[in-house]
Amino acid sequence: MSEQLRQVLILGGGSAGWLTAGLLAAEFKRKRVAVEVTVLESPDVPTIGVGEGTWPTMRDTLRRIEVSESDFIRECDAAFKQGSKFVGWARDDGADAYYHPFLLPHGFGDAPLAAGWLAAADDQPFAELVCPQPHICEAGLAPKQITTPEFAAVANYAYHLNAGKLGEFLRRHCVERLGVRHLRDHMLEIQSKDNGDVAALVTREHGALVADLFIDCSGTRSLLLGQHLATPWVDASTVLFNDRAMAVQAAYPTPEAPIPCQTVSTAHDSGWIWDIALSSRRGIGVVYSSAHCSDEQAEIELRRYVQRQLPDAEVSTTNRIAFAPGYRQRAFVGNCVAIGLAAGFVEPLEASSLVLVELAATALAEQWPNDRSEIDMLARRFNEMFSYRWQRVIDFLKLHYLLSSRAASPYWREHREAASVPESLAERMRWWHHHAPSRYDLGRVDEVFPSASYQYVLYGMGFRPCLPDAPGGAVDYFKQNAALTRRLLAGLPQHRSLIEQIKARGLPTD
Ligand SMILES: Cc1cc2nc3c(=O)[nH]c(=O)nc-3n(C[C@H](O)[C@H](O)[C@H](O)COP(=O)(O)OP(=O)(O)OC[C@H]3O[C@@H](n4cnc5c(N)ncnc54)[C@H](O)[C@@H]3O)c2cc1C
């Protein structure tokens, strides 16, 4: 007899728990499937409190969850993000900078843009030649106008947001609009069935909570997949060395100060510093490797950066975070699936964590099993897909370190040692000496980082391939990009001004 899945229990009420609850409940509502979604969140264990930069997928995620973009911007102190600016990653003197924007290069796939850029030989950075977004960001402009409907873009965008407020915002929406049940209680132990499936989570106040499927969003503790089921851990620390972070919040100098529309990632001797501009404040943090840098030195780097960028700013106390870079070899075992930090985390570079949450929860919602007999099939597909995704994320992040010429500190030199480079990346690097990254390099649906992202980072970091193609029609696309850039610079509002207008009037909803 088939056992239909009627109850799903999500352990954890951080960003992963609530995004997952929202995506599942909204999909069940659309499909008229009667599945009860419960979120169990401990009053004793705080959420991690960071994770403020997103990927453009977040627009589709919020739209699917059926929230209003204007409300989200108001309530989560959100601002727009059009990509990342990398400062000082290529050279020891720190004077280099390049953009990884969210818009694809203009003419991508239609003309040999990289060959055209090399032939132009006028020192213009690749991203600036092929994409308007670096120019839009440098001018402090927003990616849309007040007349652009919610979630629609003039220039592709993601968000910077307050992680604590996002959880609160999603909780309210999920409970009030999507019928999600919320329990604030601490899980004490896990009960199992004879076949190894989880039967129930035993809580302090509500006793044993049974469900058909359990989602582990318990953060780095990974209580179900890691501790209870002991699924193997894939250690990524030999490839990506960072394992510590410290974060502060800094006030804008004046209420009118511009809001940067990109994440700024600035390299230091043993890691890098993120600078994420919300509408209400900047979130700034240092990421580093404890094997290469003491906590004291990292804090000095962080304070020095804040002092340089925002002299005299009011700065919060420091939030210190330790993490182990890696991921669960299988995130879906029996009737348990891990999403978010419980499934893994490598480091915050390029904001790859929340996007994996969105992809995992969407994959689960869209392929919801009809009964228990389908779970094992789904688990195999899910594990194969996410193992691939983790490997691609690790390769892409490693690329940022591999291409650096920084040589003054062991951290950067060791990042280039062959033993630390995954063979999958080393092989692609050999290929990219004579070919521009293309869809043939990364062929899956929903690649987290598409081949355009590799072009932006490779060429931004100073990698100069020897491409056999003639520049062909690339020059026409460069001219079109320049014309498009002029039009956008003339037509887009200042970022802060748009945020203020949205707060006052809201965006159109169709
Ligand atoms: C330094 C740093 C910077 C980051 N920056 C980014 C970024 O810019 N962009 C990005 O996409 N991601 C980023 N991330 C990752 C991002 O923070 C996480 O993906 C996101 O916050 C999701 O966390 P989570 O919900 O999995 O875990 P958590 O926020 O840790 O939530 C865990 C939940 O589990 C609950 N819980 C734990 N134990 C129990 C128990 N016994 N009973 C009941 N409940 C329990 C807790 O109460 C909590 O609600 C960053 C991570 C770090 C470490």
Ligand as a Chemical Component Dictionary entry (heavy atoms), coordinates in Angstrom:
data_LIG
# 
_chem_comp.id                   LIG 
_chem_comp.type                 NON-POLYMER 
_chem_comp.pdbx_formal_charge   0 
_chem_comp.three_letter_code    LIG 
# 
loop_
_chem_comp_atom.comp_id 
_chem_comp_atom.atom_id 
_chem_comp_atom.alt_atom_id 
_chem_comp_atom.type_symbol 
_chem_comp_atom.charge 
_chem_comp_atom.model_Cartn_x 
_chem_comp_atom.model_Cartn_y 
_chem_comp_atom.model_Cartn_z 
_chem_comp_atom.pdbx_ordinal 
LIG C1  C1  C 0 30.714 34.375 7.558  1  
LIG C2  C2  C 0 29.581 33.962 6.702  2  
LIG C3  C3  C 0 29.094 34.832 5.730  3  
LIG C4  C4  C 0 28.056 34.422 4.888  4  
LIG N1  N1  N 0 27.631 35.254 3.885  5  
LIG C5  C5  C 0 26.724 34.792 2.992  6  
LIG C6  C6  C 0 26.290 35.595 1.903  7  
LIG O1  O1  O 0 26.680 36.750 1.749  8  
LIG N2  N2  N 0 25.400 35.062 1.049  9  
LIG C7  C7  C 0 24.912 33.795 1.183  10 
LIG O2  O2  O 0 24.159 33.333 0.332  11 
LIG N3  N3  N 0 25.242 33.063 2.255  12 
LIG C8  C8  C 0 26.131 33.510 3.141  13 
LIG N4  N4  N 0 26.460 32.742 4.208  14 
LIG C9  C9  C 0 25.708 31.515 4.464  15 
LIG C10 C10 C 0 24.364 31.896 5.109  16 
LIG O3  O3  O 0 24.604 32.575 6.330  17 
LIG C11 C11 C 0 23.518 30.649 5.358  18 
LIG O4  O4  O 0 23.369 29.911 4.177  19 
LIG C12 C12 C 0 22.121 31.031 5.808  20 
LIG O5  O5  O 0 22.149 31.942 6.869  21 
LIG C13 C13 C 0 21.342 29.805 6.198  22 
LIG O6  O6  O 0 21.693 29.355 7.487  23 
LIG P1  P1  P 0 20.859 28.170 8.104  24 
LIG O7  O7  O 0 19.430 28.544 8.133  25 
LIG O8  O8  O 0 21.236 26.924 7.400  26 
LIG O9  O9  O 0 21.444 28.032 9.590  27 
LIG P2  P2  P 0 21.210 28.938 10.915 28 
LIG O10 O10 O 0 20.985 30.363 10.599 29 
LIG O11 O11 O 0 22.357 28.605 11.814 30 
LIG O12 O12 O 0 19.868 28.359 11.556 31 
LIG C14 C14 C 0 19.838 27.157 12.280 32 
LIG C15 C15 C 0 18.455 26.982 12.925 33 
LIG O13 O13 O 0 18.416 25.701 13.532 34 
LIG C16 C16 C 0 17.777 25.828 14.801 35 
LIG N5  N5  N 0 18.204 24.753 15.704 36 
LIG C17 C17 C 0 19.467 24.347 15.965 37 
LIG N6  N6  N 0 19.442 23.358 16.909 38 
LIG C18 C18 C 0 18.135 23.124 17.198 39 
LIG C19 C19 C 0 17.452 22.232 18.090 40 
LIG N7  N7  N 0 18.092 21.376 18.870 41 
LIG N8  N8  N 0 16.111 22.281 18.122 42 
LIG C20 C20 C 0 15.402 23.130 17.335 43 
LIG N9  N9  N 0 16.004 23.995 16.485 44 
LIG C21 C21 C 0 17.348 23.993 16.430 45 
LIG C22 C22 C 0 18.218 27.200 15.314 46 
LIG O14 O14 O 0 17.345 27.687 16.312 47 
LIG C23 C23 C 0 18.123 27.999 14.006 48 
LIG O15 O15 O 0 16.809 28.464 13.848 49 
LIG C24 C24 C 0 27.478 33.142 5.066  50 
LIG C25 C25 C 0 27.931 32.293 6.071  51 
LIG C26 C26 C 0 28.982 32.689 6.875  52 
LIG C27 C27 C 0 29.482 31.736 7.920  53 
# 
loop_
_chem_comp_bond.comp_id 
_chem_comp_bond.atom_id_1 
_chem_comp_bond.atom_id_2 
_chem_comp_bond.value_order 
_chem_comp_bond.pdbx_ordinal 
LIG C1  C2  SING 1  
LIG C2  C3  SING 2  
LIG C2  C26 DOUB 3  
LIG C3  C4  DOUB 4  
LIG C4  N1  SING 5  
LIG C4  C24 SING 6  
LIG N1  C5  DOUB 7  
LIG C5  C6  SING 8  
LIG C5  C8  SING 9  
LIG C6  O1  DOUB 10 
LIG C6  N2  SING 11 
LIG N2  C7  SING 12 
LIG C7  O2  DOUB 13 
LIG C7  N3  SING 14 
LIG N3  C8  DOUB 15 
LIG C8  N4  SING 16 
LIG N4  C9  SING 17 
LIG N4  C24 SING 18 
LIG C9  C10 SING 19 
LIG C10 O3  SING 20 
LIG C10 C11 SING 21 
LIG C11 O4  SING 22 
LIG C11 C12 SING 23 
LIG C12 O5  SING 24 
LIG C12 C13 SING 25 
LIG C13 O6  SING 26 
LIG O6  P1  SING 27 
LIG P1  O7  DOUB 28 
LIG P1  O8  SING 29 
LIG P1  O9  SING 30 
LIG O9  P2  SING 31 
LIG P2  O10 DOUB 32 
LIG P2  O11 SING 33 
LIG P2  O12 SING 34 
LIG O12 C14 SING 35 
LIG C14 C15 SING 36 
LIG C15 O13 SING 37 
LIG C15 C23 SING 38 
LIG O13 C16 SING 39 
LIG C16 N5  SING 40 
LIG C16 C22 SING 41 
LIG N5  C17 SING 42 
LIG N5  C21 SING 43 
LIG C17 N6  DOUB 44 
LIG N6  C18 SING 45 
LIG C18 C19 SING 46 
LIG C18 C21 DOUB 47 
LIG C19 N7  SING 48 
LIG C19 N8  DOUB 49 
LIG N8  C20 SING 50 
LIG C20 N9  DOUB 51 
LIG N9  C21 SING 52 
LIG C22 O14 SING 53 
LIG C22 C23 SING 54 
LIG C23 O15 SING 55 
LIG C24 C25 DOUB 56 
LIG C25 C26 SING 57 
LIG C26 C27 SING 58 
# 
